[in-house]
Amino acid sequence: MVDDLKRRGHEDRERININEPSELDRWSKELGLTKDRLRAAVRKFGSAADKVRDELKKKKQTGPS
């Protein structure tokens, strides 16, 4: 989904657009990641915030690989 700044519905808020500086700032703070790690996570797991959160939790529970 393309990030539409005019659209503020549920779908838009639950997607991480790593090409939008304000979203990169917000999501990196919310998820406790550097911007580079957030970019890598989105590339690996997709832009759905729930999916990124779930994968980060799994990784945290199993420890570093």
Biopython code that builds the backbone (N, CA, C, O; Angstrom):
import numpy as np
from Bio.PDB.StructureBuilder import StructureBuilder

atoms = [
    (1, "MET", "N", (0.836, -1.176, 0.000)),
    (1, "MET", "CA", (0.000, 0.000, 0.000)),
    (1, "MET", "C", (0.880, 1.237, 0.000)),
    (1, "MET", "O", (1.825, 1.327, 0.783)),
    (2, "VAL", "N", (0.587, 2.162, -0.844)),
    (2, "VAL", "CA", (1.316, 3.411, -0.894)),
    (2, "VAL", "C", (0.884, 4.256, 0.283)),
    (2, "VAL", "O", (-0.300, 4.303, 0.618)),
    (3, "ASP", "N", (1.838, 4.926, 0.913)),
    (3, "ASP", "CA", (1.509, 5.752, 2.065)),
    (3, "ASP", "C", (0.824, 7.025, 1.607)),
    (3, "ASP", "O", (1.427, 7.840, 0.910)),
    (4, "ASP", "N", (-0.407, 7.199, 1.988)),
    (4, "ASP", "CA", (-1.187, 8.378, 1.635)),
    (4, "ASP", "C", (-1.296, 9.238, 2.876)),
    (4, "ASP", "O", (-1.986, 8.870, 3.827)),
    (5, "LEU", "N", (-0.624, 10.382, 2.882)),
    (5, "LEU", "CA", (-0.611, 11.242, 4.060)),
    (5, "LEU", "C", (-1.982, 11.816, 4.390)),
    (5, "LEU", "O", (-2.204, 12.262, 5.515)),
    (6, "LYS", "N", (-2.906, 11.816, 3.434)),
    (6, "LYS", "CA", (-4.261, 12.308, 3.686)),
    (6, "LYS", "C", (-5.122, 11.245, 4.363)),
    (6, "LYS", "O", (-6.147, 11.553, 4.972)),
    (7, "ARG", "N", (-4.697, 10.009, 4.248)),
    (7, "ARG", "CA", (-5.467, 8.890, 4.791)),
    (7, "ARG", "C", (-4.947, 8.549, 6.178)),
    (7, "ARG", "O", (-3.766, 8.242, 6.343)),
    (8, "ARG", "N", (-5.800, 8.600, 7.149)),
    (8, "ARG", "CA", (-5.391, 8.335, 8.520)),
    (8, "ARG", "C", (-6.137, 7.159, 9.123)),
    (8, "ARG", "O", (-6.292, 7.071, 10.341)),
    (9, "GLY", "N", (-6.591, 6.273, 8.284)),
    (9, "GLY", "CA", (-7.316, 5.106, 8.760)),
    (9, "GLY", "C", (-6.400, 4.079, 9.377)),
    (9, "GLY", "O", (-5.180, 4.246, 9.388)),
    (10, "HIS", "N", (-6.987, 3.013, 9.893)),
    (10, "HIS", "CA", (-6.269, 1.943, 10.567)),
    (10, "HIS", "C", (-5.163, 1.349, 9.695)),
    (10, "HIS", "O", (-4.060, 1.093, 10.180)),
    (11, "GLU", "N", (-5.453, 1.130, 8.413)),
    (11, "GLU", "CA", (-4.478, 0.510, 7.523)),
    (11, "GLU", "C", (-3.200, 1.330, 7.435)),
    (11, "GLU", "O", (-2.102, 0.775, 7.470)),
    (12, "ASP", "N", (-3.335, 2.640, 7.321)),
    (12, "ASP", "CA", (-2.181, 3.509, 7.164)),
    (12, "ASP", "C", (-1.346, 3.555, 8.436)),
    (12, "ASP", "O", (-0.118, 3.616, 8.362)),
    (13, "ARG", "N", (-1.972, 3.526, 9.575)),
    (13, "ARG", "CA", (-1.259, 3.606, 10.851)),
    (13, "ARG", "C", (-0.531, 2.321, 11.192)),
    (13, "ARG", "O", (0.381, 2.337, 12.020)),
    (14, "GLU", "N", (-0.900, 1.225, 10.589)),
    (14, "GLU", "CA", (-0.273, -0.052, 10.905)),
    (14, "GLU", "C", (0.731, -0.505, 9.856)),
    (14, "GLU", "O", (1.141, -1.666, 9.845)),
    (15, "ARG", "N", (1.120, 0.392, 8.992)),
    (15, "ARG", "CA", (2.154, 0.128, 7.988)),
    (15, "ARG", "C", (3.346, 1.020, 8.289)),
    (15, "ARG", "O", (3.186, 2.172, 8.691)),
    (16, "ILE", "N", (4.522, 0.488, 8.095)),
    (16, "ILE", "CA", (5.746, 1.245, 8.321)),
    (16, "ILE", "C", (6.320, 1.622, 6.968)),
    (16, "ILE", "O", (6.742, 0.758, 6.200)),
    (17, "ASN", "N", (6.334, 2.906, 6.682)),
    (17, "ASN", "CA", (6.901, 3.393, 5.430)),
    (17, "ASN", "C", (8.304, 3.912, 5.730)),
    (17, "ASN", "O", (8.469, 5.012, 6.257)),
    (18, "ILE", "N", (9.303, 3.117, 5.395)),
    (18, "ILE", "CA", (10.693, 3.484, 5.705)),
    (18, "ILE", "C", (11.214, 4.580, 4.785)),
    (18, "ILE", "O", (12.323, 5.075, 4.982)),
    (19, "ASN", "N", (10.436, 4.960, 3.791)),
    (19, "ASN", "CA", (10.837, 6.038, 2.882)),
    (19, "ASN", "C", (10.298, 7.396, 3.314)),
    (19, "ASN", "O", (10.587, 8.410, 2.680)),
    (20, "GLU", "N", (9.525, 7.420, 4.379)),
    (20, "GLU", "CA", (8.948, 8.651, 4.903)),
    (20, "GLU", "C", (9.672, 8.990, 6.208)),
    (20, "GLU", "O", (9.498, 8.287, 7.203)),
    (21, "PRO", "N", (10.487, 10.063, 6.220)),
    (21, "PRO", "CA", (11.299, 10.375, 7.407)),
    (21, "PRO", "C", (10.515, 10.460, 8.723)),
    (21, "PRO", "O", (10.995, 9.985, 9.752)),
    (22, "SER", "N", (9.326, 11.051, 8.705)),
    (22, "SER", "CA", (8.561, 11.171, 9.953)),
    (22, "SER", "C", (8.113, 9.799, 10.462)),
    (22, "SER", "O", (8.089, 9.566, 11.671)),
    (23, "GLU", "N", (7.763, 8.900, 9.560)),
    (23, "GLU", "CA", (7.373, 7.556, 9.979)),
    (23, "GLU", "C", (8.575, 6.764, 10.460)),
    (23, "GLU", "O", (8.475, 6.008, 11.426)),
    (24, "LEU", "N", (9.700, 6.930, 9.800)),
    (24, "LEU", "CA", (10.922, 6.256, 10.219)),
    (24, "LEU", "C", (11.284, 6.684, 11.637)),
    (24, "LEU", "O", (11.657, 5.848, 12.460)),
    (25, "ASP", "N", (11.179, 7.977, 11.929)),
    (25, "ASP", "CA", (11.448, 8.488, 13.277)),
    (25, "ASP", "C", (10.479, 7.892, 14.297)),
    (25, "ASP", "O", (10.889, 7.384, 15.341)),
    (26, "ARG", "N", (9.198, 7.963, 13.980)),
    (26, "ARG", "CA", (8.165, 7.502, 14.922)),
    (26, "ARG", "C", (8.288, 6.012, 15.211)),
    (26, "ARG", "O", (8.277, 5.598, 16.371)),
    (27, "TRP", "N", (8.407, 5.205, 14.156)),
    (27, "TRP", "CA", (8.457, 3.762, 14.347)),
    (27, "TRP", "C", (9.751, 3.316, 15.005)),
    (27, "TRP", "O", (9.742, 2.375, 15.798)),
    (28, "SER", "N", (10.864, 3.970, 14.694)),
    (28, "SER", "CA", (12.120, 3.572, 15.332)),
    (28, "SER", "C", (12.060, 3.839, 16.826)),
    (28, "SER", "O", (12.563, 3.045, 17.621)),
    (29, "LYS", "N", (11.442, 4.959, 17.215)),
    (29, "LYS", "CA", (11.276, 5.251, 18.652)),
    (29, "LYS", "C", (10.301, 4.269, 19.296)),
    (29, "LYS", "O", (10.565, 3.735, 20.374)),
    (30, "GLU", "N", (9.179, 4.037, 18.630)),
    (30, "GLU", "CA", (8.158, 3.148, 19.193)),
    (30, "GLU", "C", (8.670, 1.723, 19.376)),
    (30, "GLU", "O", (8.347, 1.068, 20.368)),
    (31, "LEU", "N", (9.460, 1.244, 18.429)),
    (31, "LEU", "CA", (9.937, -0.133, 18.486)),
    (31, "LEU", "C", (11.304, -0.269, 19.148)),
    (31, "LEU", "O", (11.794, -1.380, 19.348)),
    (32, "GLY", "N", (11.916, 0.861, 19.485)),
    (32, "GLY", "CA", (13.204, 0.820, 20.163)),
    (32, "GLY", "C", (14.342, 0.331, 19.275)),
    (32, "GLY", "O", (15.239, -0.380, 19.729)),
    (33, "LEU", "N", (14.292, 0.718, 18.013)),
    (33, "LEU", "CA", (15.309, 0.302, 17.044)),
    (33, "LEU", "C", (15.991, 1.521, 16.450)),
    (33, "LEU", "O", (15.409, 2.604, 16.390)),
    (34, "THR", "N", (17.227, 1.336, 16.013)),
    (34, "THR", "CA", (17.847, 2.391, 15.221)),
    (34, "THR", "C", (17.132, 2.423, 13.876)),
    (34, "THR", "O", (16.441, 1.475, 13.504)),
    (35, "LYS", "N", (17.304, 3.505, 13.165)),
    (35, "LYS", "CA", (16.662, 3.607, 11.858)),
    (35, "LYS", "C", (17.178, 2.531, 10.907)),
    (35, "LYS", "O", (16.413, 1.967, 10.124)),
    (36, "ASP", "N", (18.467, 2.251, 10.978)),
    (36, "ASP", "CA", (19.024, 1.207, 10.108)),
    (36, "ASP", "C", (18.457, -0.166, 10.437)),
    (36, "ASP", "O", (18.152, -0.942, 9.531)),
    (37, "ARG", "N", (18.310, -0.477, 11.724)),
    (37, "ARG", "CA", (17.743, -1.779, 12.111)),
    (37, "ARG", "C", (16.268, -1.864, 11.730)),
    (37, "ARG", "O", (15.787, -2.928, 11.341)),
    (38, "LEU", "N", (15.552, -0.749, 11.841)),
    (38, "LEU", "CA", (14.152, -0.730, 11.425)),
    (38, "LEU", "C", (14.042, -0.970, 9.926)),
    (38, "LEU", "O", (13.206, -1.760, 9.487)),
    (39, "ARG", "N", (14.864, -0.307, 9.145)),
    (39, "ARG", "CA", (14.858, -0.535, 7.688)),
    (39, "ARG", "C", (15.105, -2.007, 7.376)),
    (39, "ARG", "O", (14.416, -2.600, 6.545)),
    (40, "ALA", "N", (16.084, -2.581, 8.043)),
    (40, "ALA", "CA", (16.410, -3.992, 7.806)),
    (40, "ALA", "C", (15.239, -4.900, 8.191)),
    (40, "ALA", "O", (14.924, -5.847, 7.470)),
    (41, "ALA", "N", (14.599, -4.613, 9.321)),
    (41, "ALA", "CA", (13.457, -5.422, 9.767)),
    (41, "ALA", "C", (12.308, -5.342, 8.766)),
    (41, "ALA", "O", (11.686, -6.357, 8.453)),
    (42, "VAL", "N", (12.023, -4.142, 8.262)),
    (42, "VAL", "CA", (10.930, -3.987, 7.295)),
    (42, "VAL", "C", (11.275, -4.710, 5.993)),
    (42, "VAL", "O", (10.406, -5.333, 5.382)),
    (43, "ARG", "N", (12.506, -4.633, 5.576)),
    (43, "ARG", "CA", (12.904, -5.355, 4.353)),
    (43, "ARG", "C", (12.776, -6.868, 4.536)),
    (43, "ARG", "O", (12.404, -7.585, 3.607)),
    (44, "LYS", "N", (13.084, -7.338, 5.734)),
    (44, "LYS", "CA", (13.044, -8.776, 5.994)),
    (44, "LYS", "C", (11.618, -9.288, 6.242)),
    (44, "LYS", "O", (11.237, -10.335, 5.719)),
    (45, "PHE", "N", (10.833, -8.554, 7.037)),
    (45, "PHE", "CA", (9.527, -9.044, 7.482)),
    (45, "PHE", "C", (8.330, -8.373, 6.812)),
    (45, "PHE", "O", (7.202, -8.843, 6.965)),
    (46, "GLY", "N", (8.549, -7.292, 6.079)),
    (46, "GLY", "CA", (7.446, -6.573, 5.455)),
    (46, "GLY", "C", (7.083, -5.330, 6.241)),
    (46, "GLY", "O", (7.620, -5.094, 7.323)),
    (47, "SER", "N", (6.177, -4.539, 5.702)),
    (47, "SER", "CA", (5.857, -3.240, 6.288)),
    (47, "SER", "C", (4.733, -3.269, 7.329)),
    (47, "SER", "O", (4.430, -2.235, 7.924)),
    (48, "ALA", "N", (4.118, -4.410, 7.559)),
    (48, "ALA", "CA", (3.051, -4.498, 8.564)),
    (48, "ALA", "C", (3.669, -4.400, 9.960)),
    (48, "ALA", "O", (4.490, -5.232, 10.345)),
    (49, "ALA", "N", (3.269, -3.385, 10.703)),
    (49, "ALA", "CA", (3.845, -3.140, 12.026)),
    (49, "ALA", "C", (3.665, -4.336, 12.956)),
    (49, "ALA", "O", (4.578, -4.664, 13.714)),
    (50, "ASP", "N", (2.523, -4.982, 12.914)),
    (50, "ASP", "CA", (2.285, -6.147, 13.781)),
    (50, "ASP", "C", (3.265, -7.271, 13.481)),
    (50, "ASP", "O", (3.764, -7.919, 14.400)),
    (51, "LYS", "N", (3.540, -7.504, 12.226)),
    (51, "LYS", "CA", (4.470, -8.558, 11.829)),
    (51, "LYS", "C", (5.884, -8.238, 12.320)),
    (51, "LYS", "O", (6.580, -9.112, 12.838)),
    (52, "VAL", "N", (6.302, -6.980, 12.154)),
    (52, "VAL", "CA", (7.624, -6.567, 12.625)),
    (52, "VAL", "C", (7.712, -6.734, 14.143)),
    (52, "VAL", "O", (8.703, -7.253, 14.654)),
    (53, "ARG", "N", (6.671, -6.292, 14.866)),
    (53, "ARG", "CA", (6.646, -6.445, 16.333)),
    (53, "ARG", "C", (6.762, -7.918, 16.727)),
    (53, "ARG", "O", (7.555, -8.273, 17.599)),
    (54, "ASP", "N", (5.970, -8.767, 16.083)),
    (54, "ASP", "CA", (5.981, -10.201, 16.400)),
    (54, "ASP", "C", (7.355, -10.815, 16.169)),
    (54, "ASP", "O", (7.844, -11.578, 17.002)),
    (55, "GLU", "N", (7.969, -10.491, 15.063)),
    (55, "GLU", "CA", (9.283, -11.051, 14.748)),
    (55, "GLU", "C", (10.350, -10.542, 15.716)),
    (55, "GLU", "O", (11.261, -11.284, 16.084)),
    (56, "LEU", "N", (10.238, -9.284, 16.124)),
    (56, "LEU", "CA", (11.189, -8.746, 17.099)),
    (56, "LEU", "C", (11.028, -9.432, 18.451)),
    (56, "LEU", "O", (12.015, -9.701, 19.136)),
    (57, "LYS", "N", (9.781, -9.715, 18.835)),
    (57, "LYS", "CA", (9.534, -10.424, 20.093)),
    (57, "LYS", "C", (10.120, -11.832, 20.045)),
    (57, "LYS", "O", (10.746, -12.288, 21.001)),
    (58, "LYS", "N", (9.909, -12.511, 18.924)),
    (58, "LYS", "CA", (10.453, -13.869, 18.766)),
    (58, "LYS", "C", (11.968, -13.855, 18.888)),
    (58, "LYS", "O", (12.559, -14.696, 19.564)),
    (59, "LYS", "N", (12.584, -12.889, 18.226)),
    (59, "LYS", "CA", (14.047, -12.804, 18.244)),
    (59, "LYS", "C", (14.552, -12.501, 19.666)),
    (59, "LYS", "O", (15.570, -13.035, 20.104)),
    (60, "LYS", "N", (13.820, -11.639, 20.367)),
    (60, "LYS", "CA", (14.209, -11.286, 21.732)),
    (60, "LYS", "C", (14.096, -12.501, 22.667)),
    (60, "LYS", "O", (14.939, -12.700, 23.541)),
    (61, "GLN", "N", (13.052, -13.304, 22.472)),
    (61, "GLN", "CA", (12.832, -14.474, 23.311)),
    (61, "GLN", "C", (13.880, -15.570, 23.049)),
    (61, "GLN", "O", (14.282, -16.284, 23.968)),
    (62, "THR", "N", (14.309, -15.690, 21.807)),
    (62, "THR", "CA", (15.268, -16.746, 21.482)),
    (62, "THR", "C", (16.715, -16.262, 21.597)),
    (62, "THR", "O", (17.645, -17.066, 21.551)),
    (63, "GLY", "N", (16.899, -14.985, 21.742)),
    (63, "GLY", "CA", (18.249, -14.443, 21.860)),
    (63, "GLY", "C", (18.853, -14.179, 20.504)),
    (63, "GLY", "O", (18.280, -14.541, 19.476)),
    (64, "PRO", "N", (20.025, -13.539, 20.501)),
    (64, "PRO", "CA", (20.667, -13.206, 19.229)),
    (64, "PRO", "C", (21.078, -14.445, 18.458)),
    (64, "PRO", "O", (21.461, -15.462, 19.037)),
    (65, "SER", "N", (20.988, -14.338, 17.118)),
    (65, "SER", "CA", (21.368, -15.477, 16.294)),
    (65, "SER", "C", (22.784, -15.352, 15.811)),
    (65, "SER", "O", (23.273, -16.229, 15.099)),
]
sb = StructureBuilder()
sb.init_structure("model")
sb.init_model(0)
sb.init_chain("A")
sb.init_seg("    ")
for serial, (resi, resn, name, xyz) in enumerate(atoms, 1):
    if name == "N":
        sb.init_residue(resn, " ", resi, " ")
    sb.init_atom(name, np.array(xyz, "f"), 0.0, 1.0, " ", f" {name:<3s}", serial, name[0])
structure = sb.get_structure()
